[in-house]
Amino acid sequence: MSTNEQDYAALDLAARLATEYRRDMAAADSVPVTGYGEIHARFDGPVPEQGTDALSLIAELDTGARDGLRGIVAPRFYAWVNGSSHLAGVAADWLTSAWGQNGAGIPMSPAAAAVEAVAARWLLELLDLPPESSVGLVSGATIANFVGLAAARGELLLRQGWNVEEDGLYGAPNLRVLIGADAHNTVFSGLRYLGLGEKRVTTIATDSLGRMLPGDLECALKASSDPAIVIGQAGQINTGVSDPFAAIVPLVHAHGGWIHVDGAFGLWARASEKHRHRLDGIEQADSMATDGHKWLQTPYDCGFTIVRHEAAHRRAMDMQASYLTRDNAQFRHPGAYVPELSRRARGFAAWAMMRRLGRSGVATMVDEDIRIAQLMAAGMAAIPGVTVINQPELNQFIVRFGADRGDEAGDRLTQATVDRIQQEAVAFMGTALWRGRLIMRVSVCSIATTERDAQITVDAVRSAWEAVQAAG
Ligand SMILES: Cc1ncc(COP(=O)(O)O)c(C=O)c1O
């Protein structure tokens, strides 16, 4: 079936429906969703024997899916560390799809490669990281961590005369992996993919909020002469705290190790004059991972790996074939830094968000989200029976309800209160375990969230908690 006018009309319809959705969502409470089962039933059925035009199917998609969408872009969505898919990024992303560019290399799309190169440089400048670093645009921090760890593995083994990219891990010298006790799960996936084993790690003790203890790290580094990949973090998923990089990065280097930092959202504190001191010393780290689709507000998917040793980065990722010509050796080749070949031209949306916000816009957004998180935490801490476990130094904090009534009761009451908040749908939070106990997590990671939202959210939490207590 060739493209027809109805197919072209689908682009306009999609734009209209999307605009309508976003206008509603800007003002909306965090609406409840229709569940998976019902949505699945609407779409399920035999494989269609005949095709249909794009205009009709876009209408069908919108009607069938709309009430099953989670209000992630709503201003009072705090459940996971999700950005708001800013309209500037979305619009750039529409063009990216319509242009149908393959981000794999300069021959496939000179424009995609060139814009990505600019976005990569801007990223380093915004985060004030060493300009010689190489940057790969990947699908998110999970893969960004994997890429950084791949560069680490290759470099530490090469320093011992072993080329893991060519010879694999069979018979390779030993490597150790040292990791903070409160690391994000996704780094373990990276270790698994790399044959380093997610369980074969040495866990470094952390303080009460999740920061790695330098003394413990030093002991572990001294315990063996095998080179170590140390995995630090900027922004703990629950408490938002960061490792003390000024202390730990030099320690790792003094022992011949490589330090990789998972900074999925926390790395963006570097963009703020007010908050960047929390990450002092991180600029000396060997590799880092961060996301665009969190604090930069790009649409999914957008993550960045940043490596201070370009050769190690390229050795780990570069893929060449005779049919993929590289005439322009003087230019940055986008495929040299990522595990994929064909991929979305992510540089367009990343460029668009940095162009839309500028250096001051990014800094203001980070400052505002932190200020709003602090206001909310203070507001919740003032509610009787509510315990705010950490005063946010970044954009994350965690809360327990009824903790004074014992551990089990605290878990039950926390779950009941979060359930109630979700049902009332004024704001949306989730739960997690912290030190073995259930907590409510609050992530303020959206440019859409305002001080007024903070007040509305505190009121919603108070009313849910009072209702839970009244219900016994
Ligand atoms: C600290 C941290 N690391 C890694 C990730 C994984 O990022 P992504 O979901 O973009 O792959 C997250 C996601 O929330 C995170 O908060």
The ligand as a Gaussian input file, in Angstrom:
#p B3LYP/6-31G(d) Opt

LIG

0 1
 C       20.865000       6.472000      39.751000
 C       20.286000       5.827000      38.525000
 N       21.079000       5.072000      37.734000
 C       20.610000       4.479000      36.628000
 C       19.294000       4.609000      36.248000
 C       18.807000       3.958000      35.001000
 O       18.525000       4.922000      34.045000
 P       17.678000       4.606000      32.722000
 O       16.339000       4.181000      33.219000
 O       17.665000       5.877000      31.981000
 O       18.371000       3.525000      31.985000
 C       18.429000       5.372000      37.037000
 C       16.997000       5.496000      36.699000
 O       16.198000       6.001000      37.448000
 C       18.939000       6.021000      38.192000
 O       18.167000       6.799000      38.955000

